[in-house]
Amino acid sequence: MKWSWLLAGSNALAFLLMGLDKWKAVRGAWRISEQMLFLFPLLGGAPGGTLGMFLFHHKTQHWYFRWGFPLLAVAQILFLIYLKSKGKL
């Protein structure tokens, strides 16, 4: 149960950070660092970060976002499927 809250929070924060950074980019405001944008996807929020990246059309020109987020998302989903099949979730 604790893991589900952590994953939900990481996904929500990754999604929101992508939207917030896009909003700031359009307005020329102070931006969120790329390291921070990668933090929550690395903590299990890659599906949310990927969704935010493509929904907000943000950071899609950078190969490490365009390929990194989706690959992380696939790896995280496969890992969750594995854990579920072993009865660990």
Backbone bond lengths (Angstrom), bond angles and torsions (degrees), N, CA, C in turn:
res aa  C-N    CA-C-N  psi(-1)  N-CA   C-N-CA  omega(-1)  CA-C   N-CA-C  phi
1 M - - - 1.451 - - 1.529 111.25 -
2 K 1.337 116.95 -39.85 1.464 119.70 179.15 1.524 110.90 -61.62
3 W 1.333 115.93 -39.07 1.464 120.10 -177.99 1.518 111.58 -64.39
4 S 1.311 116.95 -37.02 1.462 118.88 -178.21 1.531 110.86 -64.62
5 W 1.341 117.91 -37.09 1.461 120.73 177.15 1.523 111.34 -68.75
6 L 1.318 116.84 -39.05 1.459 120.70 178.20 1.526 110.59 -63.52
7 L 1.321 116.24 -45.38 1.461 120.10 -180.00 1.524 111.91 -66.80
8 A 1.326 116.38 -42.16 1.464 119.73 178.39 1.532 110.50 -62.46
9 G 1.325 116.49 -43.27 1.462 120.12 179.04 1.516 112.44 -65.48
10 S 1.327 117.23 -42.45 1.467 120.98 179.10 1.521 110.90 -63.10
11 N 1.331 116.37 -41.87 1.460 119.96 178.94 1.522 111.67 -66.33
12 A 1.320 116.68 -43.35 1.466 120.45 179.25 1.527 111.04 -63.81
13 L 1.326 116.93 -44.43 1.465 119.85 -179.64 1.526 111.77 -66.64
14 A 1.325 117.51 -40.53 1.468 120.14 177.90 1.526 110.39 -61.70
15 F 1.328 116.30 -43.68 1.466 121.35 178.47 1.529 110.89 -62.01
16 L 1.330 116.23 -48.95 1.459 120.48 -178.31 1.520 112.86 -65.44
17 L 1.329 117.26 -37.80 1.465 119.67 178.68 1.526 111.70 -65.00
18 M 1.319 117.24 -37.04 1.462 119.22 177.26 1.527 110.22 -64.50
19 G 1.324 116.57 -42.92 1.465 119.97 178.21 1.516 112.49 -65.59
20 L 1.322 116.34 -42.56 1.464 120.83 179.75 1.526 111.06 -64.53
21 D 1.323 117.40 -42.77 1.463 119.96 -179.42 1.524 110.96 -67.14
22 K 1.323 117.76 -36.56 1.463 120.56 176.21 1.522 110.13 -64.43
23 W 1.328 116.59 -43.19 1.456 121.54 178.82 1.526 110.38 -59.19
24 K 1.342 115.66 -43.52 1.460 120.48 179.32 1.526 111.21 -67.97
25 A 1.318 117.46 -37.53 1.464 121.17 -179.31 1.521 110.89 -63.38
26 V 1.307 116.95 -41.74 1.464 121.41 -179.71 1.526 110.72 -63.89
27 R 1.332 116.91 -34.53 1.461 121.60 -177.23 1.528 113.62 -92.64
28 G 1.320 117.64 -1.72 1.459 120.64 179.64 1.513 113.06 71.49
29 A 1.312 116.98 24.08 1.468 121.64 -177.85 1.524 110.54 -87.80
30 W 1.328 115.23 175.17 1.457 122.21 175.41 1.516 108.56 -56.35
31 R 1.340 117.67 138.70 1.463 122.40 -172.27 1.515 112.25 -108.22
32 I 1.313 115.27 161.26 1.457 123.26 175.25 1.533 106.76 -85.22
33 S 1.322 117.16 134.94 1.468 119.82 -177.02 1.530 110.68 -67.11
34 E 1.324 114.77 153.12 1.465 119.56 178.73 1.524 111.22 -64.30
35 Q 1.317 117.15 -31.87 1.468 120.13 176.56 1.524 110.61 -62.15
36 M 1.316 117.19 -40.94 1.462 120.95 178.85 1.531 110.28 -69.31
37 L 1.322 116.83 -36.61 1.466 119.56 178.17 1.530 111.25 -65.39
38 F 1.334 117.43 -27.60 1.459 121.61 178.52 1.528 113.05 -87.09
39 L 1.333 117.68 -17.59 1.463 120.56 -174.57 1.526 112.95 -59.81
40 F 1.313 118.01 -55.24 1.461 120.10 -175.53 1.531 112.87 -69.93
41 P 1.321 120.27 -35.42 1.467 118.10 171.84 1.536 112.62 -61.50
42 L 1.314 117.35 -35.51 1.462 119.19 177.24 1.522 111.94 -68.58
43 L 1.327 117.24 -25.36 1.459 121.94 179.84 1.530 112.36 -89.53
44 G 1.303 117.55 14.29 1.462 121.13 176.44 1.512 114.01 112.87
45 G 1.316 117.85 1.49 1.458 120.70 -176.67 1.512 115.35 -102.38
46 A 1.315 117.65 25.23 1.465 120.22 -178.23 1.529 113.12 -63.70
47 P 1.343 119.74 -38.69 1.475 117.37 177.04 1.534 112.10 -60.36
48 G 1.320 117.94 -42.26 1.462 121.00 177.87 1.518 112.27 -66.68
49 G 1.324 116.72 -40.21 1.460 120.44 177.34 1.515 112.11 -64.96
50 T 1.319 116.34 -39.39 1.465 120.84 178.51 1.525 110.25 -65.53
51 L 1.329 116.18 -45.54 1.459 120.14 177.92 1.530 110.48 -59.74
52 G 1.327 117.15 -45.03 1.463 120.62 179.00 1.520 112.52 -64.05
53 M 1.322 116.10 -39.94 1.459 120.15 -179.34 1.529 110.71 -60.91
54 F 1.322 117.09 -46.46 1.462 119.63 -177.77 1.526 112.58 -79.50
55 L 1.319 118.20 -33.77 1.460 120.72 179.06 1.524 111.12 -67.63
56 F 1.332 116.91 -42.40 1.463 120.98 -179.01 1.533 112.32 -90.75
57 H 1.332 117.69 -0.73 1.476 122.38 -177.64 1.522 110.44 51.58
58 H 1.321 114.34 52.00 1.458 119.80 -174.72 1.525 110.62 -123.71
59 K 1.315 116.22 131.33 1.462 124.73 178.30 1.528 112.52 67.21
60 T 1.317 117.80 18.30 1.464 119.97 -178.27 1.526 112.36 -77.22
61 Q 1.327 117.72 -11.68 1.460 120.22 178.30 1.529 112.42 -86.07
62 H 1.320 116.94 -13.66 1.459 121.62 179.36 1.531 108.75 -90.01
63 W 1.327 117.11 121.37 1.465 120.39 -175.08 1.517 112.02 -60.18
64 Y 1.340 117.02 -35.79 1.462 119.37 -176.96 1.525 111.78 -71.25
65 F 1.324 118.79 -21.81 1.466 120.79 171.05 1.525 110.00 -86.55
66 R 1.337 115.76 -47.75 1.464 120.71 -176.00 1.522 112.40 -58.46
67 W 1.315 117.25 -37.57 1.472 120.88 -179.92 1.526 112.18 -102.67
68 G 1.319 117.57 -32.52 1.452 121.23 -176.56 1.517 113.75 -66.63
69 F 1.328 116.82 -48.25 1.467 119.72 -179.00 1.531 111.63 -62.17
70 P 1.332 119.00 -50.41 1.471 117.80 179.87 1.532 113.19 -62.99
71 L 1.330 117.85 -38.48 1.466 119.44 178.58 1.523 111.36 -65.69
72 L 1.331 116.32 -40.67 1.464 120.04 174.91 1.526 110.77 -62.16
73 A 1.314 116.78 -41.32 1.467 121.08 -179.35 1.525 110.65 -62.35
74 V 1.323 116.94 -45.41 1.461 120.47 178.91 1.525 110.08 -62.46
75 A 1.321 117.05 -44.78 1.465 120.78 179.64 1.525 110.79 -61.57
76 Q 1.324 117.24 -42.61 1.460 120.27 -179.08 1.529 111.68 -67.85
77 I 1.321 116.64 -40.25 1.470 119.86 178.25 1.523 110.63 -65.53
78 L 1.328 117.18 -43.38 1.470 120.25 177.61 1.527 111.29 -62.93
79 F 1.321 116.93 -38.04 1.453 120.74 178.10 1.529 110.97 -65.03
80 L 1.324 116.80 -40.97 1.465 120.39 177.17 1.528 111.42 -64.84
81 I 1.314 116.49 -39.82 1.476 120.41 176.81 1.522 109.62 -62.42
82 Y 1.324 116.59 -43.36 1.464 121.11 177.94 1.526 111.13 -60.25
83 L 1.338 116.53 -48.37 1.462 120.08 -179.98 1.523 111.28 -61.96
84 K 1.315 116.56 -39.99 1.468 120.66 179.26 1.526 110.57 -63.72
85 S 1.343 116.51 -40.38 1.460 119.81 -178.74 1.534 111.78 -68.71
86 K 1.315 116.92 -26.02 1.455 121.44 179.03 1.535 112.37 -90.27
87 G 1.334 116.14 -0.89 1.459 120.36 179.57 1.510 114.20 76.04
88 K 1.318 116.80 21.61 1.471 120.71 -177.78 1.529 111.70 -90.87
89 L 1.314 117.58 -8.46 1.469 120.30 178.65 1.508 110.32 -111.93
